[in-house]
Every structure is written in structure tokens, then in C-alpha cells.
Amino acid sequence: MPHASWCDGRVFREANHAIGDLVPAEEPEFQESGASARAGCATTGHRQEARATIWEPGAEFIEQTNVWRFMRRLGFSDREEFLRFSRQDPESFWDETLREMRVEWFHPYRQVLDLTNGPEWAQWFVGGRINIAHNCLDRWAAPDARAARVACIWESESGATREVTFAALRRAANRVANGLAALGLEAGDRVALAMPMVPEILEILYGCFKLGLTVVPVFAGFGAGAMAARLNDSGARVLFTAERLERRGKALPLAARIHSVPLATVEHTIVVGNGPLFADQPEEAPTAELDSEARAFLLYTSGTTGKPKGTVHTHAGSLAQMGKEIWLAFDHRESDRFFWLFDIGWMMGPWSILGNHLFGGTIFLYDGAPDYPSARRLWETIERHGITTFGVSPTAIRMLRRAAGELPAMDSLRLLGSTGEPWDEASWMWFFERVGRRRCPILNISGGTEIVGCFLMPLPIQPLKPCSLGGPAPGMATEVVDERGHPVRGRTGYLVCTRPAPSMTRGIWGDPERYLETYWSRFPGMWYHGDWASVDEDGHWFLHGRADESMNVAGRKVGPAEVEEAMLRHPGVAEAAVIGVPDEIKGEALVGYAVARPGAALDPAAVCATVAEVMGAMFRPREVIVTRELPKTQSGKIVRRLLRRKYLGEEPGDLSTLANPGALE
């Protein structure tokens, strides 16, 4: 029999991520107000039970929204007709959306969409010249009353606060641009940042955009090996980082951790925190007029096989998608204070920043553990700063609700948001009732790093059921299909997109074949996103987890290959396999299987520790099981789905393709 050993399951303090800083505690008494406590929103069964509508906007609420005014300007009074138009005539929709958002161009585009090379390699806003820095910074820092508008409010775990105006941010970004130019960087070069959540992030982003540099955000909570893999793959010439992270009153090394492994291309490491960045540089700098398809970001995500994927995002595509979602779904208003609990290494970081700054909006940044020094910290922060829009992952809510106690009123809240993973209904209801007090809709959105935005997105003008994602986002031809690519309703299918969108990645960095194989080969002509989804009888859309072998740990997608490679770093491991299993807090937890090298006495806890060291504490497996062999096909491929079924006590099904069916025993 295989030997099983449970690893330490606590949430590690060194993880620089809002979710990784939370501590499970005892579950308080909570009445679900009629909602089922079952985790029905995250199931993968073929048919879903009907749910009741729980929030419905009134006419006065609807008529005050940006999306309603936009619809009426285009001649629509019915939401479904508007969405149909956005899917069937994407060129007109995106052209009108950019006008609606007042995106500014140095030179206008001559063509919205060019499909000459097929939908996989669509080109958008052809001939246009643009820059994110102009649209999100320069025009809001002009010498008039708008220059005093606040771009960012920041608070640290210790309680220190800062406000940064657009005018001050522009001066700082210009210094960064001039400093990077002095280092010899040119348009197209990559600049990475692995940073705590501090306002200097904004200076670096906009300083890079001004020069036409490509930004590579990296999650600072990763282990050294995972960070180095992304930095080396991107070819970053400059790295911005900090000496340390501060969590729960402790200083945790960051720069030293990154440089504990070789960085092949980094020529300069700039440590933030010892005074202004590039203080000796001029505070004026030009903003480059870039082609609409110029690269803005490389954002890394994981897949089922191989190394992490560098997804490639453009200036025009990023602005179009991020701005549309903040304007139409999150109903941006000039007085908003927007707070999403994110890390800059997650796509929600750039999404929150650029989506709001496109309209001169104010974002709130928090650097610290959201439940420190008490479980009330996050809610008191929202109350103290008058936050109007608050977004969070389901994992964070599952953990925060356990020790929440009585919450402050948070009367400033207008809208709630969530993303990252499927909800369970009990946690969704707690968020709706206790945080939003049944007056704030939960805009549960879902897309991915690969599109820096959403496939599914409720609009504030539509009714909501618990855990629902509303429906296809405007401009996104999202569908649920069966194995043959045919649309299905009332049962679980595969989430796809039948037309390209402006923000879809322009390939995988350095590997175009992998891009085509990953996203376009399963259903030819359709983008396959790898999620299970369903549409109920009332037209409400739901997600049910990953359909491929990727795993979603506390809202972070990770591929089995990367975790298995980390397990193999342990000298006693000869072979490794990883599966994802349901977890009450994280949504999904990792379970590893290891085959020991001949003569090695393998300690499962030590293998868990190796994974945490390489990948970061968030990805420490719940358990590693040491076994004599792994189930494989005749061609030698490990069959992870059978390992998962075995672990969960499910029937294994057809074993005819296995070369060694006895391995399951």
C-alpha cells in the first residue's frame, strides 16, 4: 500500500499575497436566509439545480448606469439585443466602445479588425497610434483642476498612508522613463517587477509605457525558482524589487531570495524603498506614439504541460478590454474609490489600475495581511477610506468570514466584485448579506490572464442568482459547447469564445505553436479556455472549475507540470504527479504522488517543503503520497484523471488504455 503523510496545512506567512496572509479560524454562527449551504456553485455534475433570483435592480438604479446610457445611445432598450449586437458586429461594437470611453489616439486607426491571418492572429485597431501612459496618466495630470485629482490612496499594514495625485505620479513616471533610457533601454525591451503593493508600482508601469517598454509583473510570493523561470523566459533586462516584504509585523526577504538563483538576462536590479526612484532625472519626458499592437505586458500563467506561458498584451487591446469592464460592469463614476484585493503579479493588478485610470479614477492599494492585527482590518479599511467598489476572491471570503464577527456599516459601498475561481453558495450569500447588506450586487467576473479581462461578466442592470456570472461580457462571443463544439444548455460543457477579442494574447512568448495548441486546437476556429461552464433555464451562466488538468489554488491557476518539476527537485524523487482536489478554503488543493529513487527513504513532508521552497508557500501540497509506480498509458503518459478519481473514491471507469492498471492499487 502507498504511504500517505499530511503536510503542514497552515497558510504560510511569507507568501506575499492577500490570500496567503489569511488565517483560518472557527466558523461563526450564520443563518443562510434561505440559501442552500451546499457548495453547488463549484460542482462539475452534468445538470445543475435551479436557483432563485436574489438581487434585481430597480428602474431608477438601471437608468443611472453607464451601460444603460450607452445602450440607449446605440438605440437599444433590451440587454439581450445589445449583447447580441456586440457579439455579431464586433467591429461596430468595439469602435463605439472606444468612443464611449473617450480613448485618445495620436493617430486614428483605419480598420477595427484585420483577420487576414485568421482569428488566431487577429490584429486590432490597425494603423492607430496610442499609448497607455497618455490615456491613463498624462491627460489627467494636465495643469488644471484635474491635476489635483487623486490617482492612488495607499495604506500599509502598519497604518501608514499616502495619497498620490495624477500630477505627482506623472512627474515620478517621467523620472523613471528618463532613468531607464539612461540605462540604454529601448522600445520593446522587457522590464520586470516583483514588488510589494506600494505606489511606486504605478511610477514603474507608466514610466515603462512612456518609453514603449514591455512590463513583466511577477508575483512576489513565488519561490525563487518560479520567479527565475519567468524572469529568464521573458529576457528582462531590468528588475525592480524591494529588500523585503512586511507581513504581520515581520520583515521577509525579497531581493535576496530572487537573487539566490541565477538570472540569465537581468543587467540591473533596482531596489525600491530608499528614496524616490531616479531622483536625479528630469521630471519631464515625452510619451512615445506607439502602434496599436505594441506590447504593453508579458503576463505569466500556467498550463497543463511545460513551463509557464508568457501571454502578450498590447496597448490598445488592454485599454479596450480593461476600460470596457470598469465602465460598463463596474459602472465607473468620478467619485469612486476602487479597491480590489490583488497583487501586481496577478492580472487583476494591471486590470484594476489601468481600467480605473483610463477615466481618471482613484484606486486604493493595500500592502499587508487583510486580517492583521484583527479580523476586522479589511472591513474597517473599507469604512475608513470610503471605498465604493470592492473586489475579492472567493477564497478570501471563505477565510475572512470565519472570524469576522460584527462588521462595520461600510455604507459607502455601491458595488461588490469577485473573480478567480467558482464560489460556494454559503460564502457568496455571506458576502452579499453581511458585506453588501443585500443592497450591493456581486459582479462575479471570469476570464483570465490570457485575455486580461472577462469572458463572463454580469452587468449592473440585470438580475442575479447566487454565484452567477451573469452571461457573456459585451463584445465577447462566449459559448458553452459539448465535445463536438455544439452549444448546450442546462448541463455542463466547455467554455469557448467563437470570435477573437482585442485583448486576447498575441501568442505565447517565444512559442507560437504552443499558443495554437493550447487555445485553438481543441475546437478549430474557437478559443478554448479550459473551464467547465453551464447556462441554466433562465439564462444565468455559472462556472464549475477547470476542464483541463490545470489547478486553481486560491484563485491562482497552476499547471501540474510546474509543480511536478518542483517535486523532482527533491533528490529522492524519481517520478512525480500532481492533482487538484476540492478544498473548503482554497477551492482546490494540491495532492502529489511520488515514486522514490532506488534505495531512497522518501519523506513526504520533505517533498512538500521542496515544493514550497521552489514554487512559494501557497503551492505547498496538502499531501504527498509515496507509491511504487504511477498509472501510465502505453506511450508512458501519466493518467492524472485516474489518480484524482482514486483519491476521491470515485469509480475509475475505463482502464483499457493503461499499461499498468495495478498501479492504482
ZAMARGU-4260 file (C-alpha; in steps of 0.2 Angstrom, whole numbers, plus 5000, padded with zeros to 4 digits):
<rodrens>
0) 5000/5000/5000 | 5006/5018/4997 | 5012/5028/5012 | 5002/5044/5014 | 5008/5059/5025
5) 4999/5075/5028 | 5010/5091/5026 | 5008/5106/5037 | 4992/5114/5030 | 4993/5131/5038
10) 4994/5147/5027 | 5012/5152/5027 | 5016/5170/5032 | 5030/5173/5020 | 5018/5172/5005
15) 5016/5190/4998 | 4998/5188/4993 | 4982/5194/5001 | 4975/5176/5001 | 4991/5169/5008
20) 4990/5181/5023 | 4974/5175/5030 | 4972/5163/5044 | 4958/5150/5046 | 4948/5152/5062
25) 4932/5145/5069 | 4916/5146/5059 | 4904/5158/5067 | 4885/5155/5068 | 4877/5161/5052
30) 4860/5160/5045 | 4859/5157/5026 | 4842/5167/5024 | 4835/5153/5013 | 4850/5150/5003
35) 4857/5132/5002 | 4873/5129/5011 | 4878/5116/4998 | 4894/5120/4988 | 4883/5119/4972
40) 4892/5133/4963 | 4908/5123/4961 | 4901/5106/4956 | 4905/5098/4939 | 4890/5087/4938
45) 4881/5087/4921 | 4865/5095/4927 | 4863/5110/4939 | 4849/5113/4951 | 4839/5129/4948
50) 4842/5144/4959 | 4831/5158/4963 | 4835/5176/4958 | 4841/5185/4974 | 4845/5203/4968
55) 4836/5213/4955 | 4839/5231/4951 | 4826/5244/4951 | 4822/5256/4936 | 4830/5271/4945
60) 4846/5261/4948 | 4846/5255/4930 | 4844/5272/4922 | 4859/5279/4931 | 4871/5266/4925
65) 4884/5269/4911 | 4879/5253/4902 | 4861/5259/4901 | 4865/5276/4894 | 4877/5268/4881
70) 4864/5256/4876 | 4851/5270/4874 | 4864/5280/4863 | 4866/5265/4852 | 4847/5263/4851
75) 4844/5248/4862 | 4832/5246/4877 | 4834/5227/4879 | 4850/5220/4886 | 4850/5204/4876
80) 4848/5213/4860 | 4863/5224/4865 | 4873/5209/4869 | 4868/5201/4853 | 4874/5216/4843
85) 4891/5216/4852 | 4894/5198/4848 | 4888/5198/4830 | 4895/5215/4825 | 4911/5216/4835
90) 4919/5229/4824 | 4905/5242/4826 | 4904/5237/4845 | 4922/5240/4849 | 4923/5256/4838
95) 4908/5263/4848 | 4915/5257/4865 | 4931/5266/4862 | 4922/5282/4858 | 4911/5280/4873
100) 4926/5278/4884 | 4935/5293/4876 | 4951/5284/4872 | 4963/5296/4864 | 4974/5292/4849
105) 4989/5301/4842 | 4984/5295/4825 | 4967/5286/4822 | 4965/5268/4817 | 4960/5265/4799
110) 4952/5247/4802 | 4945/5240/4818 | 4949/5222/4814 | 4960/5213/4802 | 4958/5194/4801
115) 4970/5191/4786 | 4980/5179/4796 | 4965/5170/4804 | 4956/5173/4820 | 4971/5166/4830
120) 4982/5181/4824 | 4969/5194/4823 | 4975/5212/4823 | 4965/5226/4831 | 4964/5245/4828
125) 4975/5244/4813 | 4986/5259/4809 | 4981/5268/4825 | 4995/5275/4837 | 4992/5276/4855
130) 5000/5274/4872 | 4993/5268/4889 | 5003/5282/4898 | 4994/5296/4889 | 4977/5289/4891
135) 4979/5284/4910 | 4991/5297/4916 | 4996/5312/4905 | 4979/5318/4901 | 4974/5318/4919
140) 4989/5327/4925 | 4987/5342/4914 | 4989/5359/4923 | 4971/5362/4928 | 4960/5357/4942
145) 4961/5339/4936 | 4979/5338/4941 | 4975/5338/4959 | 4964/5323/4957 | 4970/5308/4967
150) 4976/5293/4957 | 4980/5282/4972 | 4977/5280/4990 | 4989/5268/4999 | 4989/5260/5016
155) 5002/5249/5024 | 4999/5235/5036 | 5007/5247/5050 | 4994/5260/5046 | 5005/5272/5036
160) 4995/5281/5022 | 4999/5291/5006 | 4989/5300/4993 | 4997/5302/4976 | 4989/5314/4963
165) 4990/5312/4945 | 5002/5327/4943 | 5014/5320/4956 | 5013/5302/4948 | 5017/5310/4931
170) 5032/5318/4937 | 5038/5302/4946 | 5034/5292/4930 | 5044/5304/4919 | 5059/5302/4931
175) 5058/5283/4929 | 5057/5284/4910 | 5072/5295/4909 | 5081/5284/4921 | 5078/5268/4911
180) 5083/5277/4895 | 5099/5282/4903 | 5102/5264/4906 | 5101/5261/4887 | 5084/5253/4887
185) 5074/5254/4870 | 5056/5251/4865 | 5052/5233/4866 | 5064/5229/4880 | 5057/5220/4895
190) 5057/5227/4912 | 5051/5215/4927 | 5044/5220/4944 | 5042/5209/4959 | 5036/5221/4972
195) 5026/5224/4987 | 5010/5233/4985 | 5017/5251/4985 | 5013/5267/4975 | 5030/5265/4966
200) 5022/5251/4956 | 5012/5265/4947 | 5028/5275/4943 | 5036/5260/4936 | 5022/5255/4925
205) 5019/5272/4917 | 5037/5276/4916 | 5039/5260/4905 | 5024/5263/4895 | 5031/5280/4890
210) 5046/5273/4883 | 5037/5258/4874 | 5045/5245/4886 | 5036/5229/4890 | 5032/5226/4908
215) 5033/5209/4916 | 5025/5209/4933 | 5030/5194/4944 | 5021/5188/4959 | 5032/5192/4974
220) 5026/5177/4984 | 5033/5164/4972 | 5048/5154/4977 | 5065/5159/4969 | 5064/5145/4956
225) 5047/5150/4950 | 5052/5169/4949 | 5068/5165/4940 | 5059/5154/4927 | 5048/5169/4922
230) 5062/5182/4923 | 5073/5171/4912 | 5060/5167/4900 | 5055/5185/4897 | 5073/5191/4894
235) 5070/5205/4906 | 5085/5217/4906 | 5079/5227/4922 | 5071/5221/4938 | 5063/5232/4951
240) 5061/5224/4968 | 5062/5228/4986 | 5073/5222/5000 | 5059/5215/5010 | 5041/5212/5012
245) 5032/5216/5028 | 5019/5204/5034 | 5011/5203/5051 | 5024/5214/5058 | 5038/5204/5051
250) 5051/5208/5038 | 5053/5194/5025 | 5067/5195/5012 | 5063/5198/4994 | 5078/5204/4984
255) 5090/5191/4992 | 5078/5177/4988 | 5076/5182/4970 | 5095/5183/4968 | 5098/5166/4976
260) 5096/5158/4959 | 5104/5163/4943 | 5095/5177/4932 | 5101/5175/4914 | 5097/5192/4907
265) 5094/5204/4921 | 5108/5218/4919 | 5101/5230/4933 | 5092/5227/4949 | 5084/5242/4956
270) 5079/5241/4974 | 5064/5252/4978 | 5062/5260/4995 | 5077/5270/4998 | 5070/5287/4992
275) 5062/5292/4976 | 5066/5282/4960 | 5079/5290/4949 | 5078/5306/4959 | 5092/5314/4949
280) 5082/5313/4932 | 5071/5327/4924 | 5053/5327/4928 | 5048/5330/4910 | 5048/5316/4897
285) 5040/5313/4880 | 5027/5299/4879 | 5030/5288/4864 | 5017/5286/4850 | 5016/5268/4848
290) 5007/5256/4836 | 4991/5249/4842 | 4999/5232/4843 | 5014/5237/4853 | 5017/5226/4868
295) 5012/5233/4885 | 5013/5217/4896 | 5020/5200/4897 | 5009/5191/4910 | 5013/5174/4915
300) 5001/5160/4918 | 5002/5141/4919 | 4997/5127/4908 | 4995/5108/4909 | 5012/5105/4902
305) 5029/5113/4901 | 5035/5130/4908 | 5024/5144/4912 | 5016/5153/4897 | 5021/5172/4894
310) 5005/5180/4887 | 5007/5195/4876 | 4996/5210/4878 | 4995/5226/4868 | 4992/5245/4872
315) 4976/5246/4863 | 4969/5229/4867 | 4972/5231/4885 | 4964/5248/4886 | 4949/5242/4876
320) 4945/5227/4887 | 4950/5234/4904 | 4941/5250/4902 | 4925/5242/4895 | 4924/5231/4910
325) 4927/5246/4923 | 4915/5257/4913 | 4901/5245/4909 | 4901/5232/4923 | 4908/5242/4937
330) 4899/5257/4932 | 4914/5269/4935 | 4909/5286/4942 | 4921/5301/4946 | 4918/5300/4964
335) 4923/5281/4965 | 4936/5274/4976 | 4940/5257/4969 | 4948/5243/4979 | 4952/5226/4973
340) 4962/5214/4985 | 4976/5210/4972 | 4994/5208/4969 | 5003/5216/4955 | 5009/5199/4949
345) 4991/5194/4946 | 4982/5201/4930 | 4969/5209/4942 | 4983/5222/4947 | 4986/5230/4930
350) 4967/5227/4926 | 4962/5237/4942 | 4975/5251/4939 | 4973/5254/4920 | 4954/5251/4920
355) 4951/5265/4933 | 4965/5277/4927 | 4958/5277/4910 | 4944/5288/4917 | 4955/5297/4929
360) 4948/5286/4944 | 4955/5284/4961 | 4962/5266/4966 | 4966/5260/4983 | 4981/5250/4987
365) 4984/5240/5002 | 5000/5232/5007 | 4998/5219/5021 | 4988/5205/5028 | 4969/5209/5027
370) 4966/5201/5044 | 4980/5209/5054 | 4980/5214/5068 | 4962/5208/5069 | 4949/5200/5058
375) 4941/5217/5056 | 4955/5225/5047 | 4949/5224/5030 | 4931/5230/5034 | 4937/5244/5044
380) 4949/5249/5030 | 4934/5250/5018 | 4924/5260/5031 | 4939/5272/5034 | 4943/5276/5016
385) 4925/5277/5010 | 4928/5263/4997 | 4914/5262/4984 | 4919/5247/4974 | 4927/5232/4982
390) 4933/5216/4974 | 4940/5200/4981 | 4942/5181/4978 | 4930/5168/4985 | 4945/5160/4994
395) 4947/5177/5004 | 4929/5177/5009 | 4929/5159/5014 | 4943/5163/5026 | 4938/5180/5032
400) 4920/5175/5036 | 4926/5163/5049 | 4932/5176/5061 | 4923/5191/5055 | 4912/5195/5070
405) 4901/5211/5068 | 4905/5221/5053 | 4905/5240/5052 | 4892/5248/5041 | 4903/5251/5026
410) 4889/5262/5019 | 4900/5269/5005 | 4900/5253/4996 | 4890/5253/4980 | 4896/5238/4970
415) 4905/5221/4975 | 4916/5211/4964 | 4924/5194/4963 | 4934/5183/4952 | 4947/5169/4952
420) 4938/5153/4955 | 4920/5146/4957 | 4910/5151/4973 | 4901/5141/4985 | 4884/5147/4989
425) 4886/5149/5008 | 4901/5161/5006 | 4893/5170/4991 | 4877/5173/5002 | 4888/5179/5017
430) 4897/5192/5006 | 4880/5198/4999 | 4871/5199/5015 | 4885/5204/5028 | 4896/5215/5017
435) 4884/5221/5004 | 4869/5221/5016 | 4858/5215/5001 | 4859/5232/4993 | 4876/5229/4983
440) 4876/5217/4968 | 4890/5205/4967 | 4898/5207/4950 | 4906/5190/4948 | 4918/5190/4933
445) 4928/5177/4925 | 4941/5177/4911 | 4960/5175/4913 | 4977/5181/4911 | 4977/5176/4893
450) 4964/5190/4889 | 4967/5202/4903 | 4949/5203/4906 | 4932/5194/4906 | 4923/5181/4895
455) 4909/5181/4908 | 4903/5197/4917 | 4886/5202/4924 | 4880/5220/4920 | 4873/5230/4934
460) 4856/5231/4926 | 4852/5213/4926 | 4845/5201/4940 | 4857/5189/4949 | 4857/5172/4956
465) 4869/5166/4969 | 4886/5163/4961 | 4880/5168/4944 | 4892/5176/4932 | 4878/5184/4923
470) 4882/5180/4905 | 4894/5184/4891 | 4903/5200/4893 | 4899/5213/4880 | 4909/5211/4864
475) 4914/5193/4869 | 4906/5179/4859 | 4906/5167/4873 | 4898/5150/4872 | 4896/5133/4881
480) 4898/5118/4870 | 4899/5099/4871 | 4913/5088/4865 | 4908/5091/4846 | 4908/5110/4848
485) 4889/5112/4848 | 4881/5124/4860 | 4872/5116/4876 | 4861/5122/4889 | 4855/5115/4906
490) 4871/5105/4908 | 4890/5107/4910 | 4900/5110/4894 | 4916/5118/4889 | 4918/5137/4889
495) 4924/5144/4872 | 4924/5160/4863 | 4919/5159/4845 | 4926/5176/4839 | 4943/5185/4843
500) 4943/5200/4855 | 4955/5214/4856 | 4963/5209/4872 | 4967/5190/4868 | 4985/5186/4869
505) 4996/5189/4854 | 5003/5171/4856 | 5014/5164/4869 | 5030/5172/4871 | 5043/5163/4861
510) 5032/5148/4857 | 5018/5152/4844 | 5015/5133/4841 | 5011/5131/4859 | 4999/5145/4858
515) 4989/5137/4844 | 4989/5120/4853 | 4984/5127/4869 | 4969/5138/4864 | 4964/5135/4846
520) 4966/5116/4843 | 4953/5108/4854 | 4938/5117/4844 | 4945/5124/4827 | 4941/5142/4825
525) 4936/5144/4843 | 4946/5149/4858 | 4946/5135/4871 | 4948/5142/4889 | 4949/5126/4899
530) 4934/5129/4910 | 4918/5120/4914 | 4903/5131/4912 | 4884/5130/4911 | 4869/5140/4907
535) 4853/5137/4917 | 4835/5138/4911 | 4834/5157/4915 | 4849/5161/4905 | 4861/5163/4920
540) 4879/5157/4917 | 4889/5148/4930 | 4907/5141/4931 | 4912/5124/4938 | 4931/5123/4939
545) 4944/5118/4926 | 4940/5106/4912 | 4959/5103/4908 | 4972/5097/4921 | 4976/5114/4927
550) 4973/5118/4945 | 4966/5133/4953 | 4973/5136/4971 | 4966/5151/4979 | 4962/5159/4963
555) 4979/5156/4955 | 4980/5144/4940 | 4995/5132/4941 | 4999/5118/4929 | 5003/5101/4935
560) 5020/5101/4926 | 5027/5115/4935 | 5023/5108/4952 | 5029/5091/4947 | 5045/5099/4941
565) 5047/5106/4959 | 5044/5089/4967 | 5058/5082/4956 | 5070/5095/4964 | 5070/5084/4979
570) 5084/5072/4977 | 5074/5057/4982 | 5060/5058/4970 | 5061/5049/4953 | 5044/5052/4946
575) 5030/5064/4951 | 5012/5068/4948 | 5001/5081/4955 | 4982/5083/4955 | 4969/5096/4961
580) 4956/5091/4974 | 4942/5100/4982 | 4947/5111/4997 | 4935/5120/5008 | 4945/5136/5009
585) 4956/5137/4994 | 4943/5130/4982 | 4956/5117/4976 | 4972/5110/4985 | 4987/5101/4978
590) 4990/5082/4981 | 5006/5075/4975 | 5011/5057/4971 | 5030/5052/4971 | 5040/5037/4966
595) 5056/5036/4976 | 5073/5033/4968 | 5080/5016/4971 | 5087/5014/4989 | 5079/5031/4995
600) 5068/5033/5010 | 5057/5047/5004 | 5049/5058/5017 | 5033/5066/5010 | 5034/5081/5022
605) 5051/5085/5014 | 5044/5084/4997 | 5031/5096/5002 | 5044/5108/5009 | 5054/5107/4992
610) 5038/5112/4983 | 5035/5127/4994 | 5053/5132/4993 | 5053/5132/4974 | 5035/5137/4970
615) 5031/5148/4985 | 5021/5143/5001 | 5004/5145/4993 | 5008/5130/4982 | 5013/5118/4996
620) 5004/5102/4993 | 4991/5097/5006 | 4998/5079/5005 | 5011/5069/4996 | 5008/5050/4993
625) 5023/5039/4990 | 5019/5025/4979 | 5029/5011/4969 | 5023/5017/4952 | 5011/5029/4943
630) 4997/5024/4931 | 5003/5027/4913 | 4997/5024/4896 | 5006/5013/4884 | 5015/5028/4877
635) 5021/5032/4895 | 5009/5047/4899 | 5004/5048/4917 | 4985/5047/4918 | 4981/5061/4932
640) 4962/5059/4930 | 4963/5041/4937 | 4974/5047/4951 | 4961/5060/4955 | 4946/5048/4954
645) 4956/5036/4965 | 4960/5049/4978 | 4941/5055/4979 | 4935/5037/4980 | 4926/5038/4963
650) 4924/5024/4950 | 4939/5024/4939 | 4930/5020/4923 | 4938/5013/4908 | 4956/5006/4911
655) 4959/4999/4894 | 4972/5012/4889 | 4983/5009/4905 | 4999/4999/4903 | 4999/4996/4922
660) 4982/4996/4929 | 4989/4988/4945 | 4997/5005/4949 | 4980/5011/4955 | 4980/4999/4969
</rodrens>
